[in-house]
Structures are given as structure tokens and as C-alpha cells.
């Protein structure tokens, strides 16, 4: 039953047009798995078997709203889309504007959503419009990039102590006309991907530049940046590290490499795991924003 619910939802999002789609997952031990992309809709049965296996093995399933033209989940291969998306986090979709076309709850009090457009637009432009929504409604400021992963309704969230079945709130919300003047794709597309070296976790690895005592405490994870619930805020911690490295004059590409290393070293052994290891381009996005401040 859950498998059918998930596939029906994915069909609603991905439609009938031929493309490659992504269904990565975390296994029961929290290890990230990125299988080959599926040829949608012809590989429907293969996707169905994959979804069923992830559920049976107590894994955490994810999908991307956008589809791809090559077997690579990267921005450069993202196809034009009719969707905007957001990891709303604690922003309640019942209370925000614009009202989502589709909304669902991923864990108690945490949500994700999609907004359907009346016409197809460039994926990078859709990402920029998604970013604007995220900032307007107080959603996760990192939950809008082109390769953003979301949890499909019907899957199970094992992130917290009690597993939670991701539940659909509604799928019949309004559709929206894109703004009459859209951002120029070349101005918002940014860097499609970044090649990062393999990292051996080492929480005590020294920084690439001289830091003062407070900065060093942030680098080593000893000065906790926490959420309202008192938990370590991974995204804000990485942003703080990116800013302090940018302040020291490091280039964006170098900052991105160090953010990748810190993400794995500081958070790899935690229950939540690294924040962006599944979408490494996010390290460069953070680095470029920090360097531009």
C-alpha cells in the first residue's frame, strides 16, 4: 500500500514525459546510497521494486522534483520544470502564502511543499524562485537548490527516535503563473557541480589558516550553534565556518573543500549525519555567498 502511495505521488510530480529521475536513499545504518537514475516512466516497475525494497529494509527514501536528461543528478543536466519546491522545516504550509499546490508532513511539525506553475521554466530559474519563497516564509534557507532532495509521502522518516510515516496534507492547491519578468537563467544557474576529494573524518583536523580562540572553537565544533530545540544546527555551523574562512581571504573553491571536510568530520558520526554530503554543490553555494559578503 505504501509503495503504491509513493508511486502515485511521484507520478503526480513527474508526469508522463520521458526523463531520468532520482530516488536516492539512506539505508537502515544511515549510509547514503545513490543508485542509477531511473528512465521514467518506462522503468516504472523498476522504480516500484526499488521503493518497495527501501521500505522493507527500513531505509529513508528521497526524490528530486526536477528530472534530468543524463544519468547524473547535477544542475547542468536538470530539465525545465513546472514546479517550485521547499523544505519548509517548521513553516506550517497551512499558514503561509503563497499556499502550496502540494504539502506534506515529514515529521511532527516539519513540512515540505511544491508549487505548480502554469508553464515550464528553466530549472535554475525555478530554483531561484524557490529560494525567494523559502526566505519569504521562513523555510530552510538551504532547501531550494536545483538538486534538492525531498521525502515522498508514504515513505518513513527514521531520523528521530520514533519512525514517522511521511503524510500527505493536500495535493489540490492552486497553480501559479510565473512572474512576468523572470531572472535570466545564466545569472542564476551558478556552478553546476564541484569535484571534492575523499575525506577521512578527523574532528581535530587543524584549519587552513590562523584562527583566534573563538573562531577555532567554531571550526572544531566546540562552540555549538544550536536550533530552538537545543540541537546542533548543521547548516548554520557550516555557514559560520564558511564566513570565517572567507574573512581570512580563502577562495570560494577552497572554502567549499573545507566545508565538505568539516561537514563529514563534525557531523558524520551523529544521528543526523552530514548535512550536504548528498549534494556537494551546496558547499560551493555557501562558500560563494560567504565570499561575497
ROKOLLO-407860 format. One line per 3 residues: number of its first residue (from 1); their letters; for each residue x, z, y of N, C-alpha, C. Coordinates in Angstrom, 3 decimals. Layout:
residues N
NUM = A = X,Z,Y,X,Z,Y,X,Z,Y; ...
This chain:
residues 293
1 = XXX = 0.835,0.000,-1.211,0.000,0.000,0.000,0.865,0.000,1.254; 1.907,0.863,1.303,2.773,0.924,2.482,3.505,-0.389,2.684; 3.955,-1.001,1.576,4.646,-2.288,1.672,3.733,-3.342,2.293
4 = XXX = 2.489,-3.390,1.866,1.534,-4.356,2.417,1.295,-4.100,3.900; 1.209,-2.827,4.290,1.010,-2.489,5.699,2.184,-2.964,6.541; 3.390,-2.746,6.038,4.593,-3.150,6.775,4.656,-4.666,6.911
7 = XXX = 4.398,-5.386,5.817,4.464,-6.850,5.866,3.381,-7.424,6.767; 2.201,-6.816,6.793,1.139,-7.283,7.686,1.549,-7.089,9.143; 2.183,-5.974,9.430,2.661,-5.721,10.790,3.738,-6.740,11.178
10 = XXX = 4.688,-6.967,10.280,5.762,-7.913,10.573,5.218,-9.323,10.762; 4.196,-9.686,10.005,3.571,-10.993,10.174,2.916,-11.098,11.544; 2.315,-10.002,12.000,1.711,-9.975,13.331,2.770,-10.220,14.405
13 = XXX = 3.945,-9.628,14.238,5.018,-9.744,15.236,5.748,-11.080,15.121; 6.099,-11.472,13.910,6.946,-12.656,13.719,6.167,-13.958,13.611; 4.887,-13.875,13.262,4.079,-15.079,13.191,4.467,-16.000,12.055
16 = XXX = 4.184,-17.306,12.233,4.394,-18.296,11.178,5.578,-19.216,11.445; 6.135,-19.173,12.631,7.199,-20.121,12.966,8.471,-19.811,12.177; 9.113,-20.853,11.669,10.323,-20.689,10.863,11.461,-20.083,11.680
19 = XXX = 12.128,-19.113,11.093,13.286,-18.491,11.733,13.894,-17.499,10.750; 15.010,-16.928,11.142,15.642,-15.876,10.357,15.282,-14.527,10.964; 15.002,-13.552,10.093,14.571,-12.234,10.569,15.428,-11.145,9.934
22 = XXX = 15.523,-10.019,10.634,16.399,-8.926,10.207,15.591,-7.720,9.748; 15.982,-7.163,8.602,15.356,-5.953,8.063,16.450,-4.997,7.564; 17.322,-4.543,8.461,18.365,-3.599,8.037,17.768,-2.228,7.720
25 = XXX = 18.582,-1.359,7.128,18.067,-0.047,6.755,19.204,0.950,6.591; 18.835,2.223,6.554,19.751,3.293,6.166,19.317,3.785,4.791; 20.293,3.958,3.889,19.927,4.439,2.568,19.678,5.944,2.595
28 = XXX = 19.362,6.511,1.459,18.992,7.929,1.393,20.122,8.850,1.821; 21.364,8.352,1.819,22.514,9.149,2.255,22.874,8.890,3.714; 22.041,8.098,4.401,22.274,7.829,5.811,23.281,6.739,6.087
31 = XXX = 23.678,5.973,5.047,24.647,4.905,5.237,23.954,3.633,5.710; 24.558,2.977,6.706,23.946,1.804,7.303,24.134,0.594,6.397; 23.046,-0.164,6.185,23.073,-1.344,5.348,22.448,-2.512,6.107
34 = XXX = 23.145,-3.618,6.163,22.649,-4.788,6.881,22.648,-5.981,5.930; 21.572,-6.160,5.169,21.516,-7.290,4.235,21.418,-8.615,4.982; 21.578,-9.703,4.241,21.442,-11.027,4.844,20.054,-11.188,5.461
37 = XXX = 19.990,-11.965,6.545,18.701,-12.205,7.186,17.793,-13.016,6.254; 16.498,-12.801,6.387,15.512,-13.488,5.547,14.985,-14.735,6.267; 14.758,-15.800,5.496,14.172,-17.020,6.045,12.657,-16.839,6.101
40 = XXX = 12.174,-16.554,7.282,10.751,-16.265,7.469,10.019,-17.549,7.847; 8.829,-17.810,7.315,8.042,-16.987,6.383,8.266,-17.328,4.914; 9.203,-18.278,4.635,9.341,-18.755,3.250,9.876,-17.680,2.314
43 = XXX = 10.661,-16.766,2.815,11.209,-15.701,1.974,10.335,-14.451,2.032; 9.041,-14.654,2.241,8.115,-13.518,2.330,8.214,-12.625,1.099; 8.232,-13.242,-0.080,8.286,-12.446,-1.310,9.598,-11.673,-1.407
46 = XXX = 10.705,-12.292,-0.944,11.987,-11.588,-0.940,11.973,-10.408,0.019; 11.376,-10.615,1.184,11.250,-9.524,2.150,10.364,-8.420,1.589; 9.317,-8.810,0.890,8.402,-7.832,0.290,9.125,-6.963,-0.731
49 = XXX = 9.937,-7.587,-1.593,10.707,-6.836,-2.587,11.719,-5.909,-1.913; 12.345,-6.410,-0.844,13.329,-5.615,-0.109,12.668,-4.381,0.504; 11.538,-4.579,1.166,10.822,-3.463,1.795,10.412,-2.435,0.745
52 = XXX = 9.876,-2.912,-0.356,9.434,-2.002,-1.411,10.598,-1.178,-1.957; 11.751,-1.795,-2.110,12.917,-1.078,-2.634,13.407,-0.019,-1.651; 13.454,-0.371,-0.355,13.881,0.613,0.652,12.955,1.825,0.623
55 = XXX = 11.654,1.584,0.547,10.688,2.686,0.499,10.858,3.506,-0.776; 11.018,2.818,-1.885,11.151,3.512,-3.172,12.399,4.388,-3.211; 13.470,3.929,-2.562,14.737,4.654,-2.578,14.885,5.634,-1.423
58 = XXX = 13.782,5.926,-0.725,13.767,6.892,0.389,14.705,6.493,1.510; 14.711,5.196,1.837,15.524,4.713,2.948,14.729,4.624,4.237; 15.421,4.370,5.328,14.815,4.181,6.648,14.899,2.706,7.008
61 = XXX = 13.762,2.057,7.147,13.690,0.615,7.392,13.574,0.324,8.890; 14.207,-0.780,9.315,14.154,-1.217,10.710,13.880,-2.719,10.774; 13.441,-3.187,11.938,13.265,-4.621,12.174,13.618,-4.926,13.619
64 = XXX = 13.832,-6.199,13.927,14.021,-6.630,15.310,12.808,-7.465,15.725; 12.266,-7.237,16.921,11.148,-8.070,17.374,11.531,-9.543,17.510; 12.769,-9.825,17.912,13.197,-11.210,18.065,13.622,-11.776,16.717
67 = XXX = 13.596,-13.108,16.625,14.065,-13.820,15.439,15.331,-14.596,15.810; 15.991,-15.159,14.808,17.309,-15.754,15.017,17.382,-17.152,14.410; 18.304,-17.976,14.967,18.461,-19.342,14.469,19.666,-19.509,13.555
70 = XXX = 20.458,-18.455,13.400,21.602,-18.448,12.497,21.611,-17.098,11.775; 22.275,-17.009,10.613,22.279,-15.749,9.849,23.169,-14.680,10.458; 22.899,-14.339,11.699,23.695,-13.352,12.425,22.798,-12.644,13.429
73 = XXX = 22.676,-11.336,13.313,21.828,-10.562,14.231,22.598,-10.280,15.512; 22.769,-11.343,16.322,23.504,-11.238,17.581,22.701,-11.898,18.694; 23.010,-11.522,19.917,22.275,-12.046,21.059,22.412,-13.558,21.170
76 = XXX = 23.582,-14.080,20.855,23.799,-15.515,21.037,22.923,-16.358,20.117; 22.436,-15.787,19.033,21.593,-16.527,18.101,20.125,-16.108,18.174; 19.757,-15.303,19.165,18.370,-14.863,19.312,17.517,-16.003,19.863
79 = XXX = 16.361,-16.201,19.267,15.447,-17.255,19.690,14.534,-16.776,20.823; 14.000,-17.698,21.611,12.995,-17.314,22.616,11.846,-16.547,21.966; 11.219,-15.686,22.733,10.224,-14.775,22.167,9.030,-14.598,23.100
82 = XXX = 7.921,-14.145,22.530,6.734,-13.788,23.309,6.583,-12.279,23.446; 7.590,-11.524,23.027,7.464,-10.070,23.014,8.433,-9.397,23.974; 7.985,-8.285,24.541,8.856,-7.294,25.176,8.769,-6.053,24.295
85 = XXX = 9.758,-5.167,24.361,9.829,-4.053,23.409,10.447,-2.832,24.061; 10.197,-1.679,23.462,10.807,-0.449,23.962,10.777,0.643,22.905; 11.899,1.344,22.813,11.928,2.621,22.099,11.497,3.656,23.125
88 = XXX = 10.229,3.991,23.120,9.661,4.830,24.180,10.167,6.263,24.148; 10.671,6.690,22.998,11.102,8.072,22.833,9.891,8.983,23.073; 9.931,9.858,24.088,8.831,10.795,24.306,7.792,10.282,25.312
91 = XXX = 7.964,9.063,25.809,6.980,8.496,26.736,5.724,8.093,25.942; 4.623,8.762,26.203,3.390,8.555,25.439,2.757,7.219,25.833; 2.624,6.269,24.890,2.067,4.950,25.244,0.633,5.009,25.745
94 = XXX = -0.082,6.100,25.452,-1.457,6.235,25.926,-1.518,6.568,27.415; -0.361,6.916,27.984,-0.344,7.368,29.371,0.490,6.475,30.289; 1.049,5.387,29.757,1.942,4.564,30.571,1.272,3.253,30.975
97 = XXX = 1.818,2.657,32.004,1.410,1.331,32.455,2.683,0.506,32.658; 2.667,-0.748,32.170,1.561,-1.458,31.518,1.291,-0.933,30.103; 0.027,-0.939,29.739,-0.374,-0.481,28.411,0.205,-1.424,27.350
100 = XXX = 0.861,-0.911,26.315,1.422,-1.787,25.279,0.349,-2.567,24.520; 0.731,-3.734,24.050,-0.140,-4.500,23.168,-0.214,-3.833,21.799; 0.923,-3.337,21.326,1.017,-2.624,20.055,1.811,-1.337,20.293
103 = XXX = 1.350,-0.250,19.739,2.063,1.023,19.882,1.993,1.784,18.571; 3.052,2.541,18.289,3.066,3.346,17.063,3.926,4.592,17.270; 3.706,5.577,16.419,4.411,6.854,16.493,5.454,6.895,15.384
106 = XXX = 6.723,7.154,15.749,7.809,7.123,14.773,8.161,8.506,14.226; 7.820,9.536,14.951,7.941,10.931,14.532,7.073,11.724,15.501; 6.777,12.978,15.210,5.852,13.707,16.085,6.269,13.667,17.565
109 = XXX = 5.434,13.051,18.402,5.689,12.996,19.829,6.703,11.958,20.265; 7.072,11.016,19.384,8.028,9.955,19.729,7.426,8.610,19.327; 7.638,7.604,20.189,6.881,6.368,20.057,7.753,5.129,20.286
112 = XXX = 7.219,4.000,19.826,7.777,2.687,20.118,6.638,1.744,20.428; 6.943,0.619,21.100,5.843,-0.256,21.520,6.328,-1.674,21.763; 5.354,-2.597,21.757,5.579,-4.002,22.065,4.541,-4.464,23.080
115 = XXX = 4.946,-5.423,23.927,4.041,-6.053,24.879,4.043,-7.548,24.601; 2.885,-8.118,24.367,2.761,-9.541,24.050,2.634,-10.351,25.328; 3.416,-11.420,25.431,3.355,-12.309,26.581,2.504,-13.527,26.259
118 = XXX = 2.008,-14.183,27.297,1.170,-15.364,27.104,1.997,-16.621,26.901; 3.307,-16.533,27.109,4.166,-17.676,26.818,5.540,-17.197,26.383; 6.264,-18.079,25.734,7.593,-17.763,25.215,8.626,-17.814,26.327
121 = XXX = 9.550,-16.847,26.324,10.625,-16.820,27.306,11.958,-16.589,26.596; 13.048,-16.843,27.286,14.384,-16.633,26.743,14.550,-15.171,26.300; 15.217,-14.961,25.170,15.360,-13.602,24.631,16.109,-12.686,25.592
124 = XXX = 17.113,-13.207,26.284,17.860,-12.374,27.233,16.982,-11.959,28.406; 16.101,-12.862,28.843,15.168,-12.533,29.926,14.166,-11.494,29.430; 13.702,-11.651,28.203,12.788,-10.656,27.621,13.463,-9.291,27.557
127 = XXX = 14.742,-9.275,27.225,15.487,-8.022,27.182,15.553,-7.369,28.563; 15.780,-8.186,29.595,15.842,-7.656,30.958,14.479,-7.108,31.391; 13.399,-7.792,31.062,12.067,-7.286,31.395,11.765,-6.013,30.610
130 = XXX = 12.249,-5.950,29.370,12.080,-4.737,28.561,12.849,-3.573,29.184; 14.022,-3.876,29.721,14.809,-2.832,30.403,14.039,-2.282,31.593; 13.400,-3.151,32.350,12.644,-2.701,33.523,11.482,-1.802,33.116
133 = XXX = 10.811,-2.170,32.027,9.729,-1.319,31.531,10.270,0.043,31.123; 11.397,0.042,30.384,11.979,1.298,29.907,12.279,2.241,31.065; 12.861,1.720,32.133,13.208,2.563,33.279,11.949,2.999,34.034
136 = XXX = 10.942,2.140,34.070,9.715,2.474,34.796,8.946,3.596,34.117; 8.864,3.568,32.777,8.018,4.529,32.066,8.784,5.742,31.552; 10.098,5.777,31.785,10.887,6.914,31.329,11.217,6.868,29.852
139 = XXX = 11.366,5.650,29.307,11.696,5.488,27.890,13.207,5.585,27.700; 13.643,5.430,26.445,15.063,5.418,26.111,15.741,4.293,26.884; 16.729,4.628,27.713,17.397,3.636,28.550,18.287,2.694,27.754
142 = XXX = 18.462,2.942,26.477,19.274,2.047,25.652,18.431,1.291,24.639; 17.108,1.392,24.742,16.238,0.832,23.718,15.626,-0.502,24.060; 16.368,-1.376,24.754,15.774,-2.619,25.224,16.642,-3.857,24.977
145 = XXX = 17.825,-3.713,24.385,18.713,-4.865,24.232,18.124,-5.892,23.261; 18.667,-7.097,23.278,18.108,-8.215,22.511,18.016,-7.905,21.024; 19.013,-7.221,20.485,19.032,-6.937,19.044,18.485,-5.552,18.724
148 = XXX = 17.670,-5.009,19.623,17.107,-3.671,19.435,16.389,-3.536,18.097; 16.670,-2.440,17.409,16.019,-2.145,16.145,14.894,-1.143,16.353; 13.765,-1.405,15.714,12.606,-0.523,15.765,12.162,-0.218,14.336
151 = XXX = 11.377,0.837,14.183,10.846,1.202,12.870,9.456,0.593,12.712; 9.183,-0.131,11.629,7.835,-0.693,11.464,6.836,0.358,11.000; 5.604,0.317,11.491,4.562,1.213,10.974,4.413,1.058,9.465
154 = XXX = 4.224,2.186,8.793,4.134,2.191,7.345,5.418,2.619,6.673; 6.562,2.501,7.397,7.830,2.970,6.851,7.922,4.486,7.033; 8.966,5.082,6.486,9.119,6.532,6.537,10.388,6.892,7.307
157 = XXX = 10.244,7.811,8.235,11.355,8.310,9.041,11.906,9.574,8.379; 13.137,9.479,7.869,13.771,10.622,7.205,14.769,11.337,8.109; 14.721,11.045,9.392,15.728,11.571,10.304,15.639,13.083,10.454
160 = XXX = 14.437,13.620,10.411,14.243,15.057,10.585,13.982,15.751,9.241; 13.854,17.050,9.287,13.737,17.834,8.058,12.554,17.385,7.211; 11.421,17.124,7.871,10.225,16.684,7.161,10.053,15.172,7.329
163 = XXX = 10.058,14.396,6.244,9.818,12.958,6.368,8.493,12.676,7.078; 8.482,11.620,7.893,7.300,11.290,8.688,6.961,9.823,8.471; 5.730,9.545,8.105,5.288,8.168,7.944,4.975,7.570,9.309
166 = XXX = 5.689,6.532,9.672,5.500,5.872,10.967,4.080,5.317,11.011; 3.326,5.706,12.048,1.890,5.403,12.069,1.503,4.520,13.255; 0.751,3.486,12.964,0.257,2.572,13.991,-0.825,3.251,14.815
169 = XXX = -0.709,3.174,16.141,-1.731,3.728,17.024,-2.774,2.669,17.374; -2.309,1.480,17.765,-3.212,0.353,18.006,-2.402,-0.947,18.024; -3.112,-2.048,17.810,-2.457,-3.365,17.832,-3.297,-4.396,18.575
172 = XXX = -4.238,-3.925,19.384,-5.153,-4.825,20.080,-5.099,-4.644,21.593; -3.935,-4.241,22.089,-3.796,-4.057,23.530,-3.731,-5.382,24.271; -3.656,-5.339,25.600,-3.687,-6.565,26.409,-2.431,-7.409,26.259
175 = XXX = -2.564,-8.677,26.614,-1.428,-9.587,26.708,-1.107,-9.794,28.183; 0.120,-10.199,28.463,0.576,-10.237,29.850,1.227,-11.574,30.197; 0.912,-12.043,31.405,1.620,-13.212,31.930,3.009,-12.766,32.401
178 = XXX = 4.044,-13.507,32.058,5.377,-13.172,32.586,5.374,-13.271,34.107; 6.273,-12.564,34.782,6.351,-12.665,36.244,6.534,-14.120,36.669; 5.979,-14.511,37.815,6.096,-15.913,38.260,7.546,-16.339,38.483
181 = XXX = 8.401,-15.387,38.882,9.821,-15.682,39.064,10.597,-14.850,38.056; 11.153,-15.523,37.058,11.893,-14.833,36.010,13.382,-14.793,36.332; 14.103,-13.787,35.827,15.553,-13.765,36.007,16.183,-15.005,35.376
184 = XXX = 17.260,-15.482,35.957,17.991,-16.607,35.395,18.675,-16.154,34.104; 18.414,-16.819,32.974,18.990,-16.371,31.701,20.488,-16.169,31.734; 21.208,-17.063,32.403,22.667,-16.958,32.427,23.145,-15.715,33.162
187 = XXX = 22.279,-15.154,34.017,22.677,-13.975,34.792,22.399,-12.678,34.042; 21.543,-12.737,33.037,21.198,-11.510,32.313,21.647,-11.539,30.854; 22.147,-12.704,30.407,22.486,-12.826,28.996,23.641,-11.935,28.620
190 = XXX = 24.663,-11.841,29.466,25.789,-10.941,29.200,26.607,-11.387,28.011; 27.398,-10.477,27.483,28.255,-10.768,26.352,27.453,-10.660,25.068; 27.527,-11.694,24.263,26.713,-11.721,23.058,27.170,-10.726,22.008
193 = XXX = 28.456,-10.589,21.851,28.960,-9.703,20.815,30.370,-9.277,21.156; 30.845,-8.284,20.440,32.201,-7.799,20.645,32.766,-7.427,19.279; 34.000,-7.876,19.040,34.665,-7.558,17.783,35.372,-6.213,17.927
196 = XXX = 35.019,-5.254,17.088,35.590,-3.919,17.170,36.385,-3.615,15.908; 37.518,-2.947,16.052,38.336,-2.639,14.881,37.692,-1.558,14.022; 38.083,-1.513,12.750,37.637,-0.423,11.883,38.199,0.894,12.406
199 = XXX = 37.428,1.956,12.257,37.811,3.250,12.811,37.826,4.304,11.720; 38.884,5.083,11.675,38.956,6.251,10.813,38.519,7.452,11.644; 37.413,8.105,11.292,36.930,9.217,12.128,37.977,10.299,12.337
202 = XXX = 38.126,10.711,13.580,39.056,11.785,13.933,38.564,12.407,15.224; 37.816,13.482,15.098,37.205,14.128,16.260,38.257,14.544,17.298; 39.462,14.894,16.828,40.505,15.410,17.723,41.443,14.324,18.239
205 = XXX = 41.115,13.051,18.006,41.971,11.962,18.495,42.127,12.059,20.001; 43.351,11.904,20.470,43.629,12.059,21.887,43.108,10.861,22.685; 42.722,11.073,23.929,42.203,9.989,24.766,43.313,9.023,25.174
208 = XXX = 42.930,7.841,25.641,43.933,6.829,26.007,44.571,7.056,27.372; 44.111,8.069,28.089,44.627,8.348,29.426,44.572,9.848,29.684; 45.273,10.284,30.704,45.316,11.705,31.029,43.955,12.174,31.564
211 = XXX = 43.442,13.257,30.990,42.171,13.822,31.424,42.369,15.267,31.840; 41.498,15.731,32.758,41.555,17.143,33.113,40.816,17.959,32.048; 40.763,19.262,32.223,40.206,20.136,31.181,38.737,19.821,30.897
214 = XXX = 37.935,19.634,31.949,36.517,19.358,31.756,36.302,17.986,31.109; 37.063,16.987,31.577,36.949,15.644,31.012,37.364,15.644,29.534; 38.426,16.388,29.243,38.907,16.464,27.868,37.856,17.112,26.955
217 = XXX = 37.132,18.088,27.496,36.087,18.745,26.713,34.952,17.771,26.377; 34.629,16.872,27.311,33.612,15.848,27.049,34.121,14.881,25.991; 35.369,14.437,26.137,35.972,13.499,25.190,35.950,14.061,23.761
220 = XXX = 36.255,15.331,23.613,36.339,15.957,22.298,34.991,16.478,21.786; 33.953,16.334,22.612,32.635,16.797,22.197,32.458,18.299,22.292; 33.355,18.975,22.997,33.271,20.432,23.118,32.347,20.847,24.250
223 = XXX = 32.151,19.957,25.215,31.226,20.220,26.318,29.953,19.440,26.018; 28.985,20.123,25.437,27.795,19.453,24.925,26.883,18.971,26.046; 26.432,17.729,25.927,25.372,17.186,26.770,24.145,17.127,25.880
226 = XXX = 23.128,17.888,26.231,22.008,18.080,25.312,20.693,17.513,25.842; 19.757,17.330,24.923,18.405,16.913,25.267,17.601,18.150,25.667; 16.356,17.940,26.055,15.484,19.063,26.392,15.214,19.972,25.211
229 = XXX = 15.441,19.442,23.989,15.227,20.239,22.785,16.478,21.006,22.380; 17.551,20.847,23.178,18.785,21.557,22.875,19.697,20.842,21.896; 19.340,19.616,21.507,20.171,18.840,20.592,21.157,17.987,21.379
232 = XXX = 22.281,17.650,20.738,23.281,16.827,21.403,22.682,15.462,21.724; 22.823,15.040,22.975,22.319,13.743,23.422,23.447,12.727,23.259; 23.365,11.930,22.207,24.450,10.997,21.902,24.621,9.935,22.977
235 = XXX = 23.521,9.346,23.449,23.622,8.271,24.434,24.209,8.777,25.751; 23.774,9.950,26.210,24.311,10.489,27.465,25.761,10.920,27.307; 26.127,11.401,26.120,27.519,11.771,25.883,28.412,10.535,25.955
238 = XXX = 28.003,9.447,25.320,28.798,8.221,25.350,28.841,7.641,26.757; 27.740,7.749,27.484,27.733,7.279,28.882,28.740,8.079,29.708; 28.775,9.399,29.512,29.715,10.241,30.257,31.162,9.868,29.927
241 = XXX = 31.437,9.609,28.649,32.790,9.209,28.252,33.143,7.854,28.866; 32.183,6.917,28.835,32.423,5.615,29.447,32.728,5.724,30.926; 31.992,6.581,31.625,32.214,6.756,33.066,33.573,7.365,33.366
244 = XXX = 33.981,8.353,32.570,35.268,8.977,32.860,36.421,8.018,32.549; 36.281,7.162,31.544,37.325,6.173,31.260,37.356,5.085,32.328; 36.168,4.685,32.817,36.118,3.704,33.899,36.752,4.270,35.160
247 = XXX = 36.529,5.543,35.410,37.121,6.211,36.564,38.642,6.186,36.506; 39.183,6.188,35.280,40.636,6.155,35.103,41.200,4.740,35.169; 40.316,3.747,35.344,40.782,2.387,35.545,40.850,1.518,34.306
250 = XXX = 40.309,1.967,33.182,40.339,1.158,31.970,39.373,-0.017,32.088; 39.721,-1.147,31.472,38.865,-2.329,31.472,37.674,-2.111,30.544; 36.593,-2.861,30.792,35.361,-2.675,30.030,35.576,-2.859,28.535
253 = XXX = 36.343,-3.893,28.141,36.562,-4.146,26.712,37.288,-2.972,26.054; 38.248,-2.385,26.765,38.980,-1.243,26.212,38.074,-0.013,26.123; 37.254,0.175,27.151,36.306,1.296,27.131,35.372,1.162,25.943
256 = XXX = 34.888,-0.057,25.690,33.968,-0.286,24.580,34.596,0.117,23.249; 35.855,-0.200,23.055,36.540,0.173,21.813,36.602,1.696,21.659; 36.876,2.396,22.749,36.964,3.852,22.685,35.586,4.488,22.497
259 = XXX = 34.546,3.873,23.065,33.186,4.381,22.847,32.795,4.238,21.374; 33.174,3.125,20.790,32.924,2.905,19.359,33.609,3.995,18.534; 34.858,4.258,18.848,35.608,5.287,18.121,34.996,6.662,18.315
262 = XXX = 34.629,7.010,19.560,34.043,8.337,19.831,32.682,8.488,19.157; 31.890,7.422,19.138,30.581,7.472,18.507,30.725,7.831,17.027; 31.677,7.192,16.364,31.889,7.449,14.941,32.528,8.821,14.717
265 = XXX = 33.526,9.167,15.541,34.251,10.421,15.332,33.422,11.649,15.684; 32.638,11.568,16.759,31.861,12.728,17.186,30.552,12.879,16.420; 29.928,11.757,16.051,28.576,11.831,15.509,28.449,11.332,14.072
268 = XXX = 29.520,10.774,13.522,29.449,10.198,12.180,29.062,11.194,11.107; 29.451,12.449,11.278,29.176,13.464,10.254,27.913,14.269,10.555; 27.198,13.930,11.618,25.987,14.657,11.971,24.786,14.074,11.241
271 = XXX = 23.669,14.804,11.246,22.452,14.311,10.606,21.955,13.023,11.254; 22.092,12.938,12.578,21.604,11.759,13.303,22.506,10.556,13.078; 23.807,10.787,12.901,24.752,9.701,12.714,25.140,9.057,14.032
274 = XXX = 26.054,8.082,14.003,26.463,7.393,15.230,25.274,6.721,15.908; 25.309,6.663,17.229,24.174,6.134,17.986,24.089,4.615,17.924; 25.221,3.917,18.087,25.170,2.467,18.261,25.991,1.685,17.241
277 = XXX = 26.369,2.304,16.145,27.229,1.597,15.188,26.546,0.358,14.626; 25.216,0.324,14.627,24.478,-0.820,14.107,24.289,-1.921,15.153; 24.618,-1.666,16.413,24.502,-2.668,17.479,25.690,-2.500,18.420
280 = XXX = 26.872,-2.938,17.985,28.115,-2.677,18.722,28.160,-3.270,20.119; 27.327,-4.294,20.388,27.322,-4.851,21.738,26.904,-3.817,22.776; 26.202,-2.755,22.323,25.757,-1.722,23.246,26.947,-0.979,23.860
283 = XXX = 28.052,-0.865,23.111,29.241,-0.214,23.670,29.741,-0.990,24.883; 29.722,-2.315,24.783,30.183,-3.130,25.898,29.214,-3.074,27.063; 27.922,-3.003,26.765,26.923,-2.885,27.841,27.165,-1.593,28.619
286 = XXX = 27.376,-0.489,27.902,27.654,0.790,28.559,28.948,0.702,29.359; 29.985,0.104,28.754,31.285,0.005,29.411,31.206,-0.800,30.687; 30.486,-1.915,30.648,30.372,-2.771,31.834,29.597,-2.068,32.946
289 = XXX = 28.544,-1.342,32.556,27.777,-0.595,33.564,28.629,0.507,34.181; 29.412,1.195,33.344,30.270,2.275,33.848,31.341,1.715,34.770; 31.910,0.587,34.415,32.974,-0.013,35.224,32.446,-0.535,36.558
292 = XX = 31.144,-0.887,36.592,30.547,-1.444,37.815,30.073,-0.373,38.784; 30.119,0.894,38.396,29.622,1.956,39.275,30.493,2.120,40.504
